Amino acid sequence: MTTNLETTVDLKAAFEDIKNLVLSGKAMEAFEKYYGNDVVMQENEHPPTIGKDANRQREEEFFSKIVEFRAGELKNVAFGENVIISEWFYDYTHQDWGKRTYHQVSVQQWRDGKVFHERFYYGA
């Protein structure tokens, strides 16, 4: 049986790996490694995207349109029982949206070592 402490330690190690992959430009590698096949991802109040294939396509489209990436920084992170809440700062230029500089909060829910739900909160 896994205790809450063991679950938290596993989440901390997984998140450290995700953080390092994202900040080294390997966000899709983190996605493939840590996201479940049934993952649901949602941006603010937009309708959720359901399933790993649909989310992979959405993520690949987003990253393919980054013209310039100037900064990404983890500001804060909190761990709960099968939940990780993280605050990030991003500064980049996107082909369709132009220059974007903002803070984003991500709430990840985990099950069986994989993210099964993630929601992003940020200003428009």
C-alpha positions, 0 to 999 in steps of 0.5 A: 500500500502506498502512503500519502508521503510516498505519493507526494515524494513520487509527485515531487520527483515527477514534477522536477523531471517535467519542470526540467524537460519543459524549461529545456524545450522538451515539453512534448517529451514530458507530455509523452512520459507523464500524461495518461491516454485518457487525459483531459486538458482545459485552458481557462473556461474553454471546452476541455480537450479529451484524450492523449491523441487530441491533446498531443495534436493541440500541444504540437500545434501550439509549440510549432507556432512559437516564433521566439521563446524568451523566458519560462520560469517556475515561480511556485509549486504546491503538492497535495494528495495526487495534485500538483499546483504550479505557477509559471511565468512565460514570455514568448512570441506566437505566430498567431497571437503575437507577443505573450507575457503572463503568469499561468497556474496549472492544476494537475490531477494524477492517477497511477503515475500519470496526469489524467486532468490538467487545467490552466488558468491565465489572463487573456 
